Amino acid sequence: MEAERLVRELNGRGIGLISSWSPTRRADTLSRGLAVARVQKKAGVPVNINASACLNRFFNGDERTAHVDDAGKPFWDESFGPGSSKQKMGCPFALESRRDPIREQVDSFAQAYQDQELTVDFIFVDWEIDGPIEFNRAHEASKKCTRCRQNVPHIDNFLEFQKALREIRSDLQRYVLAEPIRSRFPNALVGNYAVYPNNGYRYWYDYFEYFVDGQPHIADQKAKYRHWYNEFPGTGYTCAMPVVYTWYPTYQWYDFDSSDYRWFYNLLLVASNAGEHTPSNIPLISFVHWHTTAPPKAPDPGVKQFSRESYQELLWHMLLRGTDTFFLWCPRDEDSLETQLVHEVYAAAQEYGEFLEEGTPVTFRVPEKPGAVVSGLVLGKRLLVRRTDFGVSPESVEIAVGKQRIAVPLSRESARSSRCREG
């Protein structure tokens, strides 16, 4: 049976097989998903689901969900999405009629699994350009909307506007996804792309986002890290899913002489933010991607690809800063190499499985300039560390482990990176 072979071959390599649910192709995707789930149950491996299509869409073009101007006319915010693929984003306070239809799209699949005495162990969505989002020109559009002004008394205050929208966004995710899944499968891991506990700032921009003057942010060279509301607690999600991607604009934010450190610095900021603020009982499943992400049709030749070696070093440091596993996204023509790079690290990391399962990260510091980067996990009286060097670094650097200062010397095996070492 093809499903059984796929499940066993992938599981033997530490890779999970994911089935997709689609309401527009319900019979087909349900039939295939149930077949795979039966095999996964028999093999004792997790049943994994991509339910992204089930959340499509809240803003479905119905003018009842549009913004309303002072003349009573509906209008859309079309500042999201590139070129001809712009999405019509409407009023975040006009989505009540869309809640139950979207929830039913999720729950009908979940019920079918439950009726077959099957389970759902991990379910995720990639729910991005839909529902309330405060970035791009959304604030400007809402200030022109009579309904938005009624619901956000101090709408000129961006932080109050952001909070109002993110609370709605959290509630929608809880109602349409987390609740129906967890009511049937209480132990399921449920999550969404880019929803994870954080320090109140976001260090990256998605392909459909851009900075707008006046939005609260922290400046770092040319980077503008936007203020971000922590929506995770209100979603009911049981796993965190940060996005650690090589977004094309990132490279030109920084002036480091080390080309690789331009990527490494930003990506480790993202991973460390999630690792430091995600409770240890919440699995941290990080989206990763090595190839330069979402480049323009005519990219600047000065934007250099992140090296394979430094990308794999990043993955190691992520594991030592709280990431539990990697969720690889890539276009089909990249999947062979992308999978290889992630799998080599994840397979080698199993040597330190006890640390990865039970250890506690000792640092989330990201050096502000190229040099020695150290990450580690402490387990009882043992410490697992990894040091990676960019440019000229001292022979020895210190990290704090509790009340102690531990020296981490430069590896003699390599001038730029040490292996994980236990001591």
Secondary structure, 3 states (H helix, E strand, C coil): CHHHHHHHHHHCCCCCCEEECCHHHHHHHHHHHHHHHHHHHHHCCCCEEECHHHHCCCCCCCHHHCEECCCCCEECEEEECCHHHCEEECCCCCCHHHHHHHHHHHHHHHHHHHHCCCCCCEEEECCCCCCCCCCCCHHHHHHCCHHHHHHCCCCCCHHHHHHHHHHHHHHHHHHHHHHHHHHHCCCCEEEECCCCCCCCEECCCCCCCCCCCCCCEEEECCEEEEECCCCHHHHCCCCECCEEEEEHHHHHHCCCCCHHHHHHHHHHHHHHHHHHHCCCCCCEEEEEEEEEECCCCCCCCCCCCCCHHHHHHHHHHHHCCCCCEEEECCCHHHHHHHHHHHHHHHHHHHHHHHHHHHCEECCCCCCCCCCEEEEEEEECCEEEEEEEECCCCCCEEEEEECCEEEEEECCCCCCCECCCEEC
